[in-house]
Amino acid sequence: MAYFNHAFNKTFIADSTLATAGTATSALTAGQLALVDGADWESFALPGGAGVPAIGTGDLAYVVQGSFYTKDSIGNNPGHGGYKESVKSKGINPKYITRLWKTNCIEATQATASLALGAECTPCGTTQFMRMDVKGSPALRFLNHNAYAIGDSANLCCIDGQEFLDPALVLATEAAQVVGNMLAKDAVGYDAGNPLITPFTKEADLDGVLTATLVGGTGYAVADGVATTVASPSVGSGALINILTVAGGAIATYSFASQGSGYAVGDVLTVSGGGGDATLTVTAVTEGGVVVNVTDAAGQVVSNIYSIAQAQGLAAAGNYVPSTTPNAAAATVDAVVHFVGAYVSTEFGNCSFDTRDFYGKEPVEIIASILDETGDPCNDCGTAARTAGQMQQTQGEQVIRELILSERYRQSPYNQGNRDSARIREIEMSDELLAAVDRAETYRAYYIQHTVPRFNNPTGVFDNDQYVYKVYVKCSDAGAQGELDDLFEGLAAWASDNGNKIAIETNPVW
């Protein structure tokens, strides 16, 4: 004999939860969830919040969902029928609910890297080097090893009397050799970048504030590096302005100490200080990820963002004019170039979907560094920074696979790997399952765990059967999440009313 401490799993996909009483299970629509009374097989009312379902003493409750299948039989053969029957859990006894928990909606984020270079690091007659390393599962699957590439500034020359190269030009030249410069292939100065690196990383598009319409406000004074705020849902941040002149307390002229990042046309930035009523309405955002900072003798910083091509002076418009005296006390130049992980794995559509297909989970890791002429990254010049990417939790790719597995336990077929699989799936209505899940979405998971005791087991093993029901809902569907929250509050209150005090578990990590 053997005892297994695992739970039997069942998967539900919810787009709504029925909150009213008296609906039969046969009336539930596809993707509609309900808590059902086992005595009459009709739904319980679920008041918002911690409402206790009116479940009679000794009754069992069932989690029930309307079927995704559009026909009840295959080929009108009654021997292959019952597909439109609702999907049901085992009977849940409130005394034997052991856990209720839910996950967070954690979206994938890209890895980022940046390199900063000051004017004193680019003396004429020397060559600077940029190295980009790419690590992680995407690179290993693509190349069977991690990848790296090196760009250099060897072709940049100084004019007579010039002592230092402009660091923005140096960084842009190196970056173009590594990740490309975003120019069309037939454009003059086009650089495709290194073919081992470009599938995994690209120049970041910072979307800083390029131009804006000013409302001067009241009570302001000349100042440097004044912060701004922007209202939700904008994700922009970091824009700082230098208030150059004021007229009667209103801002008259300004420059950007930082153009920030993540802004969109139409965002309204409120300038801090004064009467708190000066605003900048964004009319255009920057393209590219090369930030050029010019600091004057008084310490005032003016910042501008360019693309790699613009920093090279190769773009059709908006080109940067390199300084020939980047280390002058009157105007010191430093620059930062930003990169972002950009690998996209191959994915097939629903028509040819196969549960054995690989799907990426791990974001690519990118590491940028400045090398001296000896190849040493540990030198006095160049500041590197990076942030790791974040893995997406509960991808649609995972959800569809769990749904298919759950349906296979119900003896519902899923054909794959054969020449006619797509046609057979259409006949057997497996396509309805594929249509029920958005594979590109992030899902939130709700879990119900309970046991069914074996009070009399003829096998001689005295234990409990354990079940876990996984209910998935789109992270973009706030309404469906709120309805599921009410169902879980009702289950917890029902369990507590029967002497089983249980809390709904959450965790910031998962």
KOLMIGU-350983 format. One record per residue (C-alpha): z, x, y; residue in three letters. Coordinates in pm, 1 decimal, always signed. Layout:
N
REC        Z        X        Y  aa
REC        Z        X        Y ala
...
//
This chain:
510
REC        Z        X        Y  aa
REC     +0.0     +0.0     +0.0 met
REC    -52.6   +109.0   +357.4 ala
REC    +60.2    +10.3   +703.8 tyr
REC   -162.4    +60.5  +1006.0 phe
REC     -4.8    +55.0  +1349.9 asn
REC   -328.3    -24.8  +1529.3 his
REC   -416.7   -361.6  +1678.2 ala
REC   -711.2   -586.3  +1604.0 phe
REC   -927.1   -600.0  +1914.8 asn
REC  -1129.2   -879.5  +2068.5 lys
REC  -1337.1   -863.2  +2386.5 thr
REC  -1394.8  -1130.9  +2650.0 phe
REC  -1615.5  -1112.2  +2961.0 ile
REC  -1487.8  -1341.6  +3234.7 ala
REC  -1657.3  -1453.9  +3553.2 asp
REC  -1412.0  -1742.9  +3610.6 ser
REC  -1087.4  -1885.0  +3470.5 thr
REC  -1033.3  -2257.8  +3437.7 leu
REC   -715.7  -2358.7  +3622.1 ala
REC   -718.3  -2731.7  +3554.9 thr
REC   -585.6  -2924.0  +3254.1 ala
REC   -763.5  -3145.8  +3008.6 gly
REC  -1095.0  -2961.5  +2956.6 thr
REC  -1212.7  -2937.4  +2596.6 ala
REC  -1314.4  -2599.1  +2461.4 thr
REC  -1666.7  -2730.5  +2397.0 ser
REC  -1707.9  -2787.7  +2772.6 ala
REC  -1638.7  -2426.8  +2872.7 leu
REC  -1941.2  -2257.5  +3023.0 thr
REC  -2064.7  -1907.5  +2943.2 ala
REC  -1816.4  -1652.0  +3077.2 gly
REC  -1556.5  -1917.8  +3165.2 gln
REC  -1206.0  -1843.4  +3035.0 leu
REC   -921.9  -2086.2  +2973.7 ala
REC   -573.1  -2095.7  +2827.9 leu
REC   -588.1  -2370.1  +2567.7 val
REC   -324.1  -2582.4  +2388.4 asp
REC   -351.5  -2553.3  +2012.4 gly
REC   -221.2  -2910.2  +1972.5 ala
REC   -523.2  -3083.6  +2133.2 asp
REC   -759.4  -2791.6  +2211.8 trp
REC   -766.6  -2871.4  +2579.5 glu
REC   -699.7  -2640.1  +2873.0 ser
REC   -363.3  -2597.6  +3044.0 phe
REC   -323.6  -2624.0  +3419.1 ala
REC   -263.7  -2286.6  +3581.3 leu
REC   -109.4  -2324.6  +3925.8 pro
REC   -164.7  -2027.2  +4152.5 gly
REC   +107.4  -1764.6  +4130.7 gly
REC   +374.3  -1774.9  +3862.1 ala
REC   +309.9  -2125.6  +3736.8 gly
REC   +448.2  -2201.5  +3389.5 val
REC   +186.9  -2375.6  +3172.0 pro
REC   +310.9  -2704.6  +3030.7 ala
REC   +302.2  -2588.2  +2670.6 ile
REC   +506.6  -2795.4  +2429.8 gly
REC   +787.1  -2640.5  +2227.5 thr
REC   +650.9  -2492.1  +1910.6 gly
REC   +289.9  -2508.0  +2025.9 asp
REC    +60.3  -2209.6  +2027.7 leu
REC   -169.9  -2113.6  +2312.6 ala
REC   -519.0  -1969.2  +2272.8 tyr
REC   -736.1  -1762.7  +2503.3 val
REC  -1077.4  -1928.8  +2481.2 val
REC  -1411.0  -1847.0  +2640.2 gln
REC  -1738.5  -2032.9  +2656.2 gly
REC  -2013.6  -1883.8  +2442.5 ser
REC  -2287.7  -1670.6  +2595.4 phe
REC  -2542.7  -1794.8  +2343.4 tyr
REC  -2792.9  -2053.0  +2471.1 thr
REC  -2883.3  -2202.4  +2130.1 lys
REC  -2654.4  -2313.1  +1851.3 asp
REC  -2874.9  -2203.3  +1564.2 ser
REC  -3141.6  -1949.1  +1481.0 ile
REC  -3479.2  -2103.9  +1408.7 gly
REC  -3327.0  -2453.3  +1388.9 asn
REC  -3171.4  -2352.1  +1058.7 asn
REC  -2831.9  -2522.1  +1026.7 pro
REC  -2729.9  -2248.7   +786.6 gly
REC  -2740.0  -2007.1  +1082.1 his
REC  -2556.2  -2222.5  +1332.6 gly
REC  -2239.9  -2234.7  +1536.4 gly
REC  -2343.6  -1980.4  +1797.4 tyr
REC  -2250.6  -2204.6  +2090.5 lys
REC  -1897.4  -2252.0  +1961.5 glu
REC  -1641.5  -2114.1  +2204.2 ser
REC  -1486.2  -1772.9  +2140.8 val
REC  -1116.3  -1800.3  +2055.8 lys
REC   -821.1  -1569.6  +2017.9 ser
REC   -555.1  -1601.0  +1752.8 lys
REC   -274.8  -1843.9  +1826.8 gly
REC    -30.7  -1684.9  +2072.8 ile
REC   +341.0  -1749.8  +2031.9 asn
REC   +527.0  -1676.8  +2358.4 pro
REC   +810.4  -1512.4  +2165.5 lys
REC   +571.4  -1255.2  +2020.4 tyr
REC   +381.0  -1146.6  +2331.1 ile
REC   +459.6   -774.7  +2341.4 thr
REC   +256.6   -646.8  +2640.1 arg
REC    +56.1   -769.4  +2935.7 leu
REC   -121.6   -507.4  +3145.2 trp
REC   -422.5   -449.0  +3361.6 lys
REC   -619.0   -148.2  +3480.6 thr
REC   -733.0    -47.9  +3828.8 asn
REC  -1084.2    -45.0  +3963.6 cys
REC  -1163.8   +325.8  +3990.3 ile
REC  -1516.0   +397.8  +4110.3 glu
REC  -1696.0   +722.6  +4042.2 ala
REC  -1706.8   +974.6  +4325.4 thr
REC  -1930.3  +1276.1  +4358.8 gln
REC  -1808.7  +1631.8  +4364.3 ala
REC  -1847.2  +1806.2  +4698.6 thr
REC  -1860.6  +2167.8  +4811.3 ala
REC  -1893.0  +2339.4  +5146.7 ser
REC  -1937.3  +2687.6  +5288.8 leu
REC  -1830.5  +2793.5  +5636.9 ala
REC  -1959.1  +3106.2  +5808.8 leu
REC  -1861.5  +3261.3  +6141.2 gly
REC  -2077.6  +3474.1  +6370.0 ala
REC  -1890.7  +3794.7  +6291.5 glu
REC  -2001.4  +3758.4  +5928.7 cys
REC  -2373.2  +3789.6  +5999.0 thr
REC  -2443.0  +4134.3  +6154.1 pro
REC  -2805.1  +4232.1  +6192.3 cys
REC  -2933.2  +4466.1  +5922.4 gly
REC  -2725.0  +4314.3  +5644.2 thr
REC  -2808.0  +4049.0  +5386.8 thr
REC  -2586.6  +3750.7  +5312.0 gln
REC  -2584.1  +3580.8  +4973.3 phe
REC  -2489.0  +3227.9  +4868.6 met
REC  -2406.2  +3147.8  +4508.2 arg
REC  -2397.6  +2796.3  +4365.6 met
REC  -2237.7  +2732.8  +4024.6 asp
REC  -2283.8  +2405.8  +3836.6 val
REC  -2043.9  +2324.0  +3553.2 lys
REC  -1952.5  +2033.3  +3332.4 gly
REC  -2103.6  +1804.4  +3073.8 ser
REC  -2429.7  +1731.8  +3265.8 pro
REC  -2516.4  +2101.9  +3289.5 ala
REC  -2419.2  +2173.4  +2929.8 leu
REC  -2632.5  +1887.2  +2799.9 arg
REC  -2924.2  +1992.5  +3019.5 phe
REC  -2918.6  +2367.8  +2961.2 leu
REC  -2667.5  +2431.1  +2681.6 asn
REC  -2481.2  +2647.5  +2933.3 his
REC  -2347.8  +2630.6  +3287.5 asn
REC  -2595.5  +2706.6  +3565.2 ala
REC  -2593.3  +2919.0  +3876.7 tyr
REC  -2837.0  +3032.9  +4143.5 ala
REC  -2827.0  +3270.6  +4439.2 ile
REC  -2993.6  +3239.6  +4778.3 gly
REC  -3016.5  +3513.3  +5040.2 asp
REC  -3095.3  +3578.1  +5403.7 ser
REC  -3311.3  +3885.7  +5341.4 ala
REC  -3612.6  +3755.4  +5537.2 asn
REC  -3425.1  +3686.3  +5859.6 leu
REC  -3476.5  +3939.5  +6135.5 cys
REC  -3307.9  +4010.2  +6468.0 cys
REC  -3483.5  +4065.1  +6797.5 ile
REC  -3433.1  +4380.0  +7000.3 asp
REC  -3076.3  +4401.0  +7127.4 gly
REC  -2946.0  +4126.3  +6902.3 gln
REC  -2629.7  +4216.9  +6712.6 glu
REC  -2560.4  +3910.1  +6496.5 phe
REC  -2769.2  +3639.6  +6331.4 leu
REC  -2685.4  +3276.0  +6398.6 asp
REC  -2463.9  +3166.6  +6104.7 pro
REC  -2626.7  +2819.5  +6094.9 ala
REC  -2968.1  +2976.5  +6038.8 leu
REC  -2826.7  +3207.7  +5771.8 val
REC  -2656.7  +2924.6  +5579.9 leu
REC  -2961.8  +2699.5  +5603.4 ala
REC  -3195.3  +2973.1  +5477.5 thr
REC  -2971.6  +3044.5  +5179.5 glu
REC  -2914.4  +2675.7  +5103.4 ala
REC  -3288.9  +2601.1  +5108.8 ala
REC  -3342.5  +2854.6  +4831.4 gln
REC  -3068.5  +2696.5  +4620.7 val
REC  -3094.2  +2318.2  +4675.8 val
REC  -3416.4  +2278.5  +4877.3 gly
REC  -3467.0  +2166.4  +5234.5 asn
REC  -3566.0  +1798.0  +5202.4 met
REC  -3917.8  +1853.9  +5336.1 leu
REC  -4226.6  +1701.2  +5181.5 ala
REC  -4405.3  +1925.3  +4934.0 lys
REC  -4707.8  +1957.4  +5157.5 asp
REC  -4503.1  +2039.0  +5467.9 ala
REC  -4498.3  +2384.6  +5617.5 val
REC  -4181.7  +2563.4  +5516.1 gly
REC  -4114.3  +2342.7  +5214.9 tyr
REC  -3866.3  +2489.2  +4967.2 asp
REC  -3802.1  +2309.1  +4640.1 ala
REC  -3484.7  +2500.1  +4568.6 gly
REC  -3382.6  +2648.9  +4235.2 asn
REC  -3498.3  +2431.1  +3939.8 pro
REC  -3174.9  +2499.8  +3749.0 leu
REC  -2962.1  +2371.8  +4038.0 ile
REC  -3157.5  +2093.3  +4206.3 thr
REC  -3110.7  +1840.9  +3920.4 pro
REC  -2734.0  +1860.3  +3976.6 phe
REC  -2665.0  +1905.2  +4346.1 thr
REC  -2820.7  +1842.5  +4683.4 lys
REC  -2755.7  +1872.0  +5052.7 glu
REC  -2490.7  +1623.0  +5163.9 ala
REC  -2591.7  +1352.7  +5409.8 asp
REC  -2285.1  +1330.8  +5632.4 leu
REC  -2392.0  +1031.2  +5844.7 asp
REC  -2211.4  +1151.3  +6153.8 gly
REC  -2250.8   +977.1  +6488.9 val
REC  -2578.1  +1092.6  +6644.7 leu
REC  -2604.8   +854.1  +6939.6 thr
REC  -2385.4   +572.5  +7064.4 ala
REC  -2355.9   +323.3  +7347.5 thr
REC  -2049.7   +389.5  +7564.4 leu
REC  -1813.5   +134.9  +7715.5 val
REC  -1596.8   +351.1  +7944.4 gly
REC  -1269.4   +157.2  +7925.4 gly
REC   -972.5   +213.7  +8157.6 thr
REC   -693.2   +465.1  +8211.0 gly
REC   -865.0   +770.2  +8059.6 tyr
REC   -852.1  +1131.7  +8174.9 ala
REC  -1052.7  +1446.4  +8098.4 val
REC   -946.2  +1580.5  +7757.3 ala
REC  -1077.2  +1767.4  +7453.0 asp
REC  -1086.5  +1653.8  +7088.9 gly
REC   -989.7  +1291.4  +7148.3 val
REC   -964.3  +1090.5  +6826.6 ala
REC  -1150.4   +768.0  +6754.2 thr
REC  -1087.1   +484.2  +6511.9 thr
REC  -1327.6   +240.5  +6349.5 val
REC  -1257.6   -101.2  +6208.3 ala
REC  -1297.0   -191.0  +5841.7 ser
REC  -1519.2   -220.4  +5640.9 pro
REC  -1667.3    +99.6  +5780.4 ser
REC  -1583.0   +411.8  +5583.3 val
REC  -1656.9   +643.5  +5872.8 gly
REC  -1395.7   +888.6  +5993.4 ser
REC  -1344.4  +1215.0  +6177.3 gly
REC  -1539.7  +1156.3  +6500.2 ala
REC  -1377.3  +1336.6  +6795.8 leu
REC  -1502.2  +1340.6  +7153.2 ile
REC  -1453.2  +1561.6  +7454.0 asn
REC  -1407.6  +1346.7  +7764.7 ile
REC  -1601.5  +1548.5  +8022.0 leu
REC  -1581.6  +1325.0  +8328.5 thr
REC  -1417.2   +997.6  +8424.4 val
REC  -1481.2   +751.4  +8705.9 ala
REC  -1188.8   +533.5  +8806.7 gly
REC  -1024.8   +583.8  +8467.1 gly
REC  -1343.7   +498.0  +8276.3 ala
REC  -1513.5   +757.9  +8058.4 ile
REC  -1837.9   +858.4  +8230.3 ala
REC  -1965.5  +1146.6  +8016.8 thr
REC  -1860.1  +1293.3  +7686.3 tyr
REC  -1963.1  +1527.5  +7406.3 ser
REC  -1879.6  +1534.2  +7038.3 phe
REC  -1612.2  +1775.5  +6923.8 ala
REC  -1688.5  +1636.3  +6577.4 ser
REC  -1950.1  +1380.5  +6480.6 gln
REC  -1746.3  +1282.1  +6175.6 gly
REC  -1900.7  +1137.4  +5860.8 ser
REC  -1962.8   +812.0  +5676.7 gly
REC  -2069.3   +601.4  +5976.1 tyr
REC  -2338.1   +335.3  +5994.2 ala
REC  -2543.2   +191.1  +6277.6 val
REC  -2343.2    -85.4  +6443.9 gly
REC  -2000.2    +66.2  +6382.9 asp
REC  -1773.9    +37.0  +6686.0 val
REC  -1548.3   +336.3  +6750.3 leu
REC  -1244.4   +288.1  +6971.3 thr
REC  -1141.9   +593.3  +7172.5 val
REC   -770.9   +674.7  +7154.6 ser
REC   -560.0   +723.6  +7466.8 gly
REC   -604.2   +561.4  +7806.3 gly
REC   -602.7   +183.7  +7781.4 gly
REC   -730.3   +198.1  +7424.4 gly
REC  -1035.2     +0.6  +7530.9 asp
REC  -1317.0   +256.5  +7550.9 ala
REC  -1569.0   +210.4  +7272.0 thr
REC  -1871.4   +384.2  +7123.2 leu
REC  -2117.4   +159.8  +6938.7 thr
REC  -2320.0   +369.9  +6694.1 val
REC  -2695.6   +342.4  +6749.8 thr
REC  -2805.7   +627.0  +6519.3 ala
REC  -2648.5   +852.0  +6257.1 val
REC  -2725.9  +1208.9  +6159.8 thr
REC  -2927.6  +1326.9  +5862.9 glu
REC  -2824.0  +1630.1  +5665.6 gly
REC  -2514.2  +1836.9  +5608.8 gly
REC  -2523.9  +2146.6  +5830.8 val
REC  -2250.7  +2129.9  +6095.9 val
REC  -2287.0  +2366.8  +6391.6 val
REC  -1984.9  +2421.9  +6615.0 asn
REC  -2011.5  +2594.8  +6953.3 val
REC  -1682.0  +2699.3  +7112.4 thr
REC  -1672.4  +2800.8  +7479.1 asp
REC  -1434.5  +3044.0  +7645.2 ala
REC  -1189.8  +2763.4  +7727.3 ala
REC  -1170.5  +2662.6  +7359.7 gly
REC  -1374.5  +2343.6  +7392.1 gln
REC  -1576.9  +2270.9  +7079.1 val
REC  -1912.6  +2092.2  +7077.0 val
REC  -2035.6  +1995.1  +6730.7 ser
REC  -2376.2  +1883.7  +6605.2 asn
REC  -2506.6  +1800.9  +6258.8 ile
REC  -2850.6  +1902.9  +6134.4 tyr
REC  -3041.3  +1891.3  +5810.5 ser
REC  -3116.4  +2217.6  +5634.4 ile
REC  -3476.7  +2190.3  +5749.8 ala
REC  -3368.3  +2128.3  +6111.2 gln
REC  -3127.9  +2423.0  +6099.2 ala
REC  -3419.7  +2636.3  +5977.9 gln
REC  -3633.5  +2508.2  +6265.7 gly
REC  -3890.9  +2360.6  +6026.4 leu
REC  -3847.8  +1985.2  +6069.7 ala
REC  -4084.0  +1763.3  +6266.8 ala
REC  -3813.5  +1678.0  +6520.8 ala
REC  -3453.4  +1752.7  +6611.5 gly
REC  -3469.5  +2120.7  +6523.7 asn
REC  -3177.9  +2352.2  +6595.1 tyr
REC  -3238.2  +2641.0  +6830.8 val
REC  -3055.1  +2945.7  +6689.9 pro
REC  -2843.6  +3152.6  +6924.6 ser
REC  -2928.3  +3518.5  +6967.8 thr
REC  -2572.7  +3586.0  +7087.3 thr
REC  -2364.9  +3377.3  +6843.4 pro
REC  -2057.4  +3597.6  +6894.3 asn
REC  -2054.4  +3582.9  +7273.1 ala
REC  -1720.0  +3487.8  +7422.2 ala
REC  -1889.2  +3224.4  +7636.2 ala
REC  -2029.3  +3044.9  +7333.0 ala
REC  -1915.7  +3138.2  +6983.9 thr
REC  -2113.0  +2978.3  +6700.6 val
REC  -1987.4  +2894.1  +6353.8 asp
REC  -2143.5  +2668.3  +6091.1 ala
REC  -2061.7  +2474.8  +5773.9 val
REC  -2307.0  +2353.6  +5510.7 val
REC  -2208.9  +2067.1  +5281.2 his
REC  -2329.5  +1989.3  +4930.1 phe
REC  -2274.5  +1697.9  +4695.0 val
REC  -2307.1  +1662.3  +4316.6 gly
REC  -2612.6  +1451.6  +4248.1 ala
REC  -2689.2  +1446.5  +3875.7 tyr
REC  -2828.2  +1118.6  +3737.9 val
REC  -2858.5  +1092.5  +3359.8 ser
REC  -3145.4   +917.4  +3184.6 thr
REC  -3074.9   +550.8  +3110.9 glu
REC  -3280.9   +290.6  +2931.0 phe
REC  -3307.5    -75.2  +3020.5 gly
REC  -3178.4   -370.5  +2821.4 asn
REC  -3507.4   -414.7  +2636.7 cys
REC  -3463.3    -83.4  +2453.1 ser
REC  -3084.2    -59.8  +2474.5 phe
REC  -2916.5   +112.5  +2181.2 asp
REC  -2540.9   +145.2  +2141.7 thr
REC  -2593.7   +503.1  +2024.3 arg
REC  -2749.4   +608.5  +2355.3 asp
REC  -2554.8   +864.4  +2552.0 phe
REC  -2414.2   +760.7  +2887.7 tyr
REC  -2252.5   +997.4  +3132.6 gly
REC  -1885.0   +975.0  +3222.2 lys
REC  -1802.1  +1317.9  +3363.8 glu
REC  -1919.2  +1404.1  +3716.8 pro
REC  -2082.5  +1740.2  +3763.9 val
REC  -1868.1  +2020.1  +3911.5 glu
REC  -2021.6  +2233.6  +4186.8 ile
REC  -1879.8  +2559.5  +4325.4 ile
REC  -2029.4  +2736.5  +4626.5 ala
REC  -1937.8  +3087.7  +4738.8 ser
REC  -2047.3  +3360.2  +4980.7 ile
REC  -2122.8  +3702.1  +4830.5 leu
REC  -2145.3  +4033.0  +5007.0 asp
REC  -2417.5  +4286.3  +4933.4 glu
REC  -2223.3  +4415.3  +4632.7 thr
REC  -2202.9  +4067.5  +4478.4 gly
REC  -1829.7  +4037.7  +4550.4 asp
REC  -1719.8  +3679.6  +4644.0 pro
REC  -1376.5  +3807.1  +4751.4 cys
REC  -1471.4  +3931.3  +5095.7 asn
REC  -1356.1  +3867.3  +5448.6 asp
REC  -1643.7  +3637.5  +5537.3 cys
REC  -1724.2  +3284.9  +5436.0 gly
REC  -1480.9  +3005.3  +5360.6 thr
REC  -1549.8  +2791.4  +5056.9 ala
REC  -1403.7  +2449.8  +4985.0 ala
REC  -1468.7  +2189.5  +4719.4 arg
REC  -1340.4  +1861.1  +4583.2 thr
REC  -1374.1  +1752.3  +4224.5 ala
REC  -1561.4  +1435.4  +4141.8 gly
REC  -1379.6  +1133.9  +4005.0 gln
REC  -1469.8   +971.4  +3676.4 met
REC  -1552.7   +602.4  +3683.1 gln
REC  -1313.4   +388.0  +3483.3 gln
REC  -1438.1   +111.6  +3254.4 thr
REC  -1810.6   +140.2  +3302.8 gln
REC  -2038.9   -146.0  +3217.0 gly
REC  -2185.1    +81.8  +2948.3 glu
REC  -1847.4    +80.5  +2773.6 gln
REC  -1799.5   -294.0  +2818.3 val
REC  -2133.2   -391.0  +2661.6 ile
REC  -2063.5   -173.4  +2359.7 arg
REC  -1720.4   -330.3  +2311.0 glu
REC  -1864.9   -679.6  +2347.8 leu
REC  -2132.5   -611.3  +2085.5 ile
REC  -1869.3   -468.4  +1849.1 leu
REC  -1647.1   -771.8  +1900.4 ser
REC  -1938.7  -1003.0  +1825.9 glu
REC  -2025.4   -807.4  +1513.1 arg
REC  -1672.4   -875.0  +1384.2 tyr
REC  -1759.6  -1243.7  +1433.9 arg
REC  -2067.7  -1184.7  +1215.1 gln
REC  -2305.1  -1217.6  +1510.2 ser
REC  -2589.0   -970.5  +1454.1 pro
REC  -2716.2   -698.5  +1683.1 tyr
REC  -3035.6   -533.3  +1564.9 asn
REC  -3128.4   -184.4  +1686.2 gln
REC  -3319.5   +122.4  +1578.3 gly
REC  -3611.9    -62.0  +1419.4 asn
REC  -3967.9   -109.1  +1541.7 arg
REC  -3917.7   -481.1  +1593.2 asp
REC  -3556.3   -464.8  +1717.2 ser
REC  -3637.1   -600.8  +2064.0 ala
REC  -3811.7   -903.6  +1911.9 arg
REC  -3534.2   -962.5  +1658.6 ile
REC  -3269.2   -945.2  +1931.7 arg
REC  -3460.5  -1209.6  +2122.6 glu
REC  -3464.6  -1433.5  +1814.9 ile
REC  -3096.7  -1374.3  +1735.7 glu
REC  -2992.8  -1415.7  +2102.3 met
REC  -2843.5  -1068.6  +2134.7 ser
REC  -3021.7  -1051.9  +2470.3 asp
REC  -2769.6  -1306.5  +2601.0 glu
REC  -2493.8  -1052.0  +2540.9 leu
REC  -2686.2   -782.0  +2726.8 leu
REC  -2743.1  -1018.9  +3016.7 ala
REC  -2369.8  -1099.7  +3034.7 ala
REC  -2277.2   -741.8  +3131.8 val
REC  -2396.4   -541.9  +3430.4 asp
REC  -2417.1   -191.9  +3286.6 arg
REC  -2416.8    -35.5  +3634.0 ala
REC  -2094.7   -212.0  +3737.3 glu
REC  -1732.6   -105.0  +3721.4 thr
REC  -1506.4   -350.3  +3539.4 tyr
REC  -1137.5   -422.8  +3555.6 arg
REC   -965.8   -472.5  +3222.4 ala
REC   -685.1   -718.2  +3149.6 tyr
REC   -498.7   -678.2  +2820.2 tyr
REC   -292.6   -923.7  +2616.8 ile
REC   -104.7   -788.2  +2316.4 gln
REC    +83.4  -1005.2  +2071.0 his
REC   +183.4  -1011.5  +1707.4 thr
REC   +158.9  -1261.5  +1425.3 val
REC   +456.4  -1201.6  +1192.6 pro
REC   +417.5  -1203.6   +816.7 arg
REC   +734.0  -1378.5   +707.7 phe
REC   +606.7  -1406.4   +352.4 asn
REC   +369.2  -1137.5   +238.7 asn
REC   +275.7  -1141.5   -130.5 pro
REC   +150.2   -783.4   -105.6 thr
REC   +505.1   -663.1    -59.2 gly
REC   +438.7   -519.5   +286.4 val
REC   +669.1   -683.6   +539.4 phe
REC   +506.4   -624.7   +876.5 asp
REC   +324.3   -793.6  +1164.0 asn
REC    -44.2   -828.9  +1241.8 asp
REC   -105.0   -704.3  +1595.5 gln
REC   -381.7   -825.3  +1828.0 tyr
REC   -509.0   -701.2  +2163.4 val
REC   -740.8   -914.6  +2374.8 tyr
REC   -942.6   -728.7  +2636.3 lys
REC  -1069.6   -941.9  +2921.8 val
REC  -1319.7   -765.2  +3148.2 tyr
REC  -1409.6   -878.7  +3498.2 val
REC  -1633.3   -714.6  +3757.2 lys
REC  -1452.3   -510.8  +4017.9 cys
REC  -1680.6   -667.7  +4277.4 ser
REC  -1565.1  -1019.2  +4180.3 asp
REC  -1237.0  -1063.2  +4368.3 ala
REC  -1227.4  -1436.0  +4294.9 gly
REC  -1242.5  -1388.4  +3918.2 ala
REC   -969.6  -1123.7  +3938.6 gln
REC   -742.6  -1360.2  +4131.0 gly
REC   -790.0  -1631.4  +3868.8 glu
REC   -707.0  -1390.0  +3587.9 leu
REC   -398.7  -1277.6  +3778.1 asp
REC   -284.9  -1641.0  +3778.8 asp
REC   -344.2  -1669.0  +3404.1 leu
REC   -140.5  -1356.2  +3340.4 phe
REC   +141.0  -1478.6  +3566.0 glu
REC   +139.7  -1801.4  +3369.1 gly
REC   +157.0  -1616.6  +3036.1 leu
REC   +444.2  -1399.3  +3159.7 ala
REC   +635.2  -1702.3  +3290.5 ala
REC   +573.2  -1894.1  +2967.2 trp
REC   +702.6  -1600.4  +2762.3 ala
REC  +1008.3  -1569.2  +2988.1 ser
REC  +1076.3  -1943.1  +2954.5 asp
REC  +1094.0  -1885.5  +2578.1 asn
REC  +1340.1  -1599.1  +2597.5 gly
REC  +1081.0  -1318.5  +2601.0 asn
REC  +1110.4  -1154.9  +2942.6 lys
REC   +798.5   -946.7  +2988.0 ile
REC   +644.5   -786.3  +3294.9 ala
REC   +277.9   -738.3  +3377.1 ile
REC   +223.9   -364.5  +3369.5 glu
REC    +18.4   -170.6  +3622.8 thr
REC    -17.5   +201.1  +3679.6 asn
REC   -181.1   +390.5  +3967.5 pro
REC   -336.8   +635.9  +3721.4 val
REC   -520.9   +379.0  +3510.2 trp
//
